[in-house]
Structures are given as structure tokens and as C-alpha cells.
């Protein structure tokens, strides 16, 4: 289980990017499995309305991950920056404060969700036929907020401690547990959406236990003591502000999913919402490799930026961009050539095929550019410049996208809803290119 110490400042760059990115990407992909496997099992064994019930609840996962990533990404960023500055006490405090913040936010979120289920489900766009399935899934999954948050926190800190493979195992254990229990609960016990929800929460608990074993068992660079868990107001503000771009990104995706559900429900009800369940699931598979590469380069960029090695910071971004776009292209081609087969895997009906085959192709028509947008967002967060990350995310996911979701259907009917995402992504790509170029000039000026 031991991994060699990483030389962030002088080691060969691409092998290092690959070493950190591959486990991070796999880790995120298996995290996505939590929701996608649920959908495949429920879609095939419980029907379209049950699948729509799960899709309606999808904003829940975004909300849980929003607070988890805000704290874990912010904390792990400062962990890397302080590592580059050789300040171990501050490194440890970064973990301790991030841990306490995750507990506070996730417990508060769980209580809020459980107290007001109907208002949230109405906001999510639940239909009359999908409500019985949605409320069942919602109540069980809401109990798992804390475990979702802690598993993400442990995964991130194991990874930035120079142990990306073990970080991958934190989420991998939960995903494997989830898949096995999905089969048992849904197929054998016939528990339907309740079984899918229970499998998800139990998987998250297993991930949390393994992550705690690694971090609290002194198997990472974190040195545990009571002092590191005392909240430092200044550090907490820094962690939250640094990770806020991730909170915005996740909450925006949750908001967008309910806008999609609302708009699609006007056209074809549960069938259209079920198609979006497939679209969002496949989008997860497209985004996660790019996001994994983004997370993989975070400690490399953070350590080099903390040491003032700005040229290596930019070289890391260039190589990661080429890698990310190449990987994303493979998934993009699969979606373009095999949309019907993908829909069939989720228990697609003929009505879903009529909407979804064209919808998938439209929605993913320029997907490879997302590789760069994801990297640009993490790039700014890794150098403790959260504002550009927030700007990119808000414009892409809200300011550009939401008006398009309401305007385009007037011209292209239901297909207009699927056109909104690629056009928004293209505008976000142009914005990202401009902001990265300006930051590069700023860093080169500092170097002089």
C-alpha cells in the first residue's frame, strides 16, 4: 500500500499527470456509478415512472457534493500550497478545519432535506406519477449526506498526500458495494427505488470507513491531533472561498437539472424526464474523466505555484488539456454513434428512443471542449484564484444556459432544450481561453 514520495517540482511532468489523473478519473467515475447503476437497475426492473422518480431526485446528489467539494477542494488546495511552502502545521490544520466544515454543512443539509421533503420535490419538478417513487428514494438518500461528504473529503486528502491509487480505492469500495447491493435489493428482494437508495447510502458508509482508516491511521501526510480540529476563522474563510467555485458548479448543475425536468415535462412527461436521466448520466461519464484530470493536476499546480515555478504550472495545464480533450473525444464518439444502444441500456422505450436518439446527439455535439473548461476551472482554484472559476461556472451553467432552455424550444420544440447545453459550452470555452491567457501573462510578469 506504500507509494513513493512525489517530486512535484522536478519529476517528469506527463507521467506525474497520468499517475494522479488516472486514479482521480476512475475515482470520480465510480462515484458516478452510485447514481447510474441505480438508474439502470430501476429503469429495467421498475419502469419509466420509477426511473423518472430517481431522475427528479438527481439534484440531491449535486447538493450533497456541493458542500463536500467546497470544503474538500478548498482544504486540499491549501494543503498542497502549504506543502509547496514547507509548512506542515498549516497543512494539518487545512485537513482538520475542512473535516469539521464538512460535518457541519452536511448534517445541516440532511436535517433541512428531511424536514421539508415535499417543497424540495416540488422544486425538483416531480410529477404525479413519479412522486411515490421519488419520495421513497429522497428520504433514504437524504440520510447519507454526511457519508457522501466525508468520503469525498478523505478521497481528496489521500490523493494530495501523494497516494492517488489509495484515493481511488476510497470511492471504489463504495461503488462496488453499491453495485452488489443494487443487484441484491432490486432483483432478488424486489425493493425497487428503496433498494437503490439503501444501496447508495451503504456504499457511501463503506467509502467513509475506509477513508477514515487511511487518514486517521496515519497512512497519509496528515498528522492527526486535537489541535487541528479547532476552527480557525481565517483559514475556514480561505477554504470556503477557495472551494466556492465547486459549490457554485454543483449547485448550478442541480438547479439546471430541475430546469431540464420542468421544461422536458411540458413536452413528453415521464418519458422526456427519463431521457434526461440518461443524458445526465452519460454527461457524467463525459465530465468525470476531464474532472479527474483536473483533480489530478491540482497538487502539481498547487505545489509549483506555491514554490513560484510558474512556467511548470502552465506546462502542466497544456499537457493536461491535450490529455483531457483526447479522452473526452472517445466518449463523445461513442455517444454520437451508439445513442440507441445507450438508451436501451437504461430500459429505453420506443417513446424514449423517439426523443432521445436525436437529443443525445445534439446535446453532446461539441462535448470535447468541456475538457478544457473543466481544467480552466480547477486551474484557477488550484492557484487560489477562485473568482475566475466562479465566473466561468456561473456563466456556463446559469447565465448562458437557463435563457437558452426557455428560448430555443420556441424555435426547435423539444430539440431546442438539447441545443442549449452545447451552445452554452462553446461560449464558456471562449471565455476560459481568454481568462487563462490573461493569467499566464500575469504569472510571467511576476517571474520577471
VENTABEL-V911177 format. One record per pair of residues at least 24 apart in sequence whose C-alpha atoms are under 6 Angstrom apart, sorted by sequence separation. I is the first residue (numbers start at 0). GAP is how many residues later the second one is. D is the distance in Angstrom with one decimal. If there is no record, write none. Layout:
I | GAP | D
I | GAP | D
//
This chain:
399 | 24 | 5.5
177 | 25 | 4.9
335 | 25 | 5.3
176 | 26 | 5.2
70 | 27 | 5.2
395 | 28 | 5.7
173 | 29 | 4.0
173 | 30 | 5.4
109 | 32 | 5.5
173 | 32 | 5.4
395 | 32 | 5.3
173 | 33 | 4.7
67 | 34 | 5.9
172 | 34 | 5.8
289 | 34 | 5.3
109 | 35 | 5.8
170 | 36 | 5.5
169 | 37 | 5.1
105 | 39 | 5.4
106 | 39 | 5.9
328 | 39 | 5.4
105 | 40 | 5.0
327 | 40 | 5.3
169 | 41 | 5.5
324 | 43 | 5.4
324 | 46 | 5.0
323 | 47 | 5.2
320 | 51 | 5.7
362 | 55 | 4.9
136 | 56 | 5.7
140 | 56 | 5.6
147 | 56 | 5.7
150 | 56 | 5.5
361 | 56 | 6.0
362 | 56 | 5.9
365 | 56 | 5.9
372 | 56 | 5.8
136 | 57 | 5.6
139 | 57 | 5.9
143 | 57 | 5.3
146 | 57 | 5.5
150 | 57 | 4.4
153 | 57 | 5.0
361 | 57 | 6.0
146 | 58 | 5.6
149 | 58 | 5.9
160 | 59 | 5.6
358 | 59 | 5.7
136 | 60 | 5.4
160 | 60 | 5.2
146 | 61 | 5.9
157 | 62 | 6.0
55 | 68 | 5.8
55 | 70 | 5.8
52 | 77 | 4.7
51 | 78 | 6.0
52 | 80 | 5.1
53 | 80 | 5.9
301 | 80 | 5.4
48 | 81 | 5.1
52 | 81 | 4.2
63 | 81 | 5.7
67 | 81 | 4.4
71 | 81 | 4.7
75 | 81 | 5.9
270 | 81 | 5.7
274 | 81 | 5.7
289 | 81 | 5.0
293 | 81 | 5.0
301 | 81 | 5.9
49 | 83 | 5.6
293 | 84 | 5.8
297 | 84 | 5.5
91 | 130 | 5.5
95 | 132 | 4.7
96 | 132 | 5.6
95 | 133 | 4.3
124 | 133 | 6.0
96 | 134 | 5.6
123 | 134 | 4.8
92 | 135 | 4.5
124 | 136 | 5.9
124 | 137 | 5.4
159 | 139 | 5.7
22 | 141 | 5.6
26 | 141 | 4.5
22 | 142 | 5.4
29 | 142 | 6.0
241 | 142 | 5.9
19 | 144 | 5.5
26 | 144 | 5.7
241 | 144 | 5.4
244 | 144 | 5.6
248 | 144 | 5.7
22 | 145 | 5.2
29 | 145 | 5.6
244 | 145 | 4.6
251 | 145 | 5.9
37 | 158 | 5.4
74 | 164 | 5.3
73 | 165 | 4.4
33 | 166 | 5.9
73 | 168 | 4.9
73 | 169 | 4.1
72 | 170 | 5.4
69 | 173 | 4.1
69 | 174 | 5.3
69 | 176 | 5.5
68 | 177 | 6.0
69 | 177 | 5.2
65 | 181 | 4.2
65 | 184 | 4.8
61 | 188 | 5.1
62 | 188 | 5.8
61 | 192 | 5.3
58 | 195 | 4.2
51 | 218 | 5.8
79 | 219 | 5.4
83 | 219 | 4.3
51 | 221 | 5.9
80 | 221 | 5.0
84 | 221 | 5.9
51 | 222 | 5.1
54 | 222 | 5.2
79 | 222 | 5.3
80 | 222 | 5.4
83 | 222 | 5.0
79 | 223 | 5.5
83 | 223 | 5.6
80 | 225 | 5.1
35 | 245 | 5.9
28 | 259 | 5.7
27 | 260 | 5.7
24 | 264 | 4.6
24 | 267 | 3.6
23 | 268 | 4.6
20 | 271 | 5.5
20 | 272 | 4.3
23 | 272 | 5.9
20 | 275 | 4.0
19 | 276 | 4.5
7 | 292 | 5.5
8 | 295 | 5.9
42 | 303 | 5.4
43 | 303 | 4.6
42 | 304 | 5.1
76 | 305 | 5.8
39 | 306 | 4.7
//
